[in-house]
Amino acid sequence: MQELNRLVLASNNPGKLRELSALLAPLRIELFPQHSFDIPEAEEPYATFIENALGKARHAAARSGLPALADDSGLCVAALDGAPGVRSARLAGEPSDDRRNNARLLALLEGERDRRAHYYCVLVLMRRADDPQPVVAEGEWHGEILCAERGSGGFGYDPVFWLPDLACAAAELTPEHKNRISHRARAFERLIARLREIE
């Protein structure tokens, strides 16, 4: 993995940058947000996480000349037929805002007894823009949606994402704990395993 010591993250999301940088640090891989190369956000027109992640990784690799890592992730709620899904960051409209998204989700689920939900993450690593064999890994993190926000950590829907096994919201976890058990952490473990397989 020596040729992958520098990666561009196909996102400007500071939460994703924080989490993925922490996961990559032990591997001595430096992660740069795409805005440090003046790369604009890629379009995300697709209905699936994998298609959006592939598009974002290809866009960042082409513009930067570096290997690119893209993460497309979101929250899938059983009572909403898997929504907000790929629209998670913009559930409450533009511009994206975590607090408004959480409030909108709670309003949509008002009176709903089935609160099951899971976070889903797909990671795509492209060594170059025309990489015919991108490395793909996915992870899920299951929980329930609370009726009100709890905690001040994390980002996105973490304040309303309840973890029954731990009896806390994702926003009440330390960053270190979250980085061991989250959907992104699980996808990352699989990504590293895949990289080792193809070295």
Phi, psi and omega in degrees: 000013184297325180289352180254032182283348175228126179232149171259132177273123182280057180195157171246010182289116183296329178294315178295319179299316179300309184294313183289325176298318179295321179291326182276340185306314180298339180268002181058039175253125181267132183248128180245131176293150184297335180293341177289348174250013183058036179268123178288161176300139176283156172293148177231072188274356191269162181270355182238150179299317186296318180295319179294319180295318178299315180298318181293318181294317180297318179299312182291321179294319180295320184281331186261334187077007179249161169302145184235141176245125177241143177236125168239123186212164180183183182253132178242121186250126185303313184291345179253022180056038177091353175287158002283346174054232182293348179264013186305317184290343185233030181303321181265013178097185180265148350287159180300134181210119184302315184296316179293323178297316179297317179297319179295317179298315180298322178294319179295330183261007181302126180081356181279129180275328179278104184254012182297140179202162172213146169278144176230141179223135168238130176252137177232126176247121176246123182288336174201167187298329180257025179302116182282350183227068178298148179271126185235135178215150181225159178208152178233153180219112188264144179193207180221161178264127178288174175264352178204158181290148175218138175086165184232006180266182177065204179200179180064229183269010182307322180293343179247006183261108185267135180250098185303321182296331182255353180055046177204165173276156178302328180288352178263358178279152170288155178303323181295318180294314179301320182289354175264336191235352187287170175302321180291319178297319180293319176296320181296317177303317180291324178298313180297319178299319179295320179298320180293327179294324188258004180297000000 
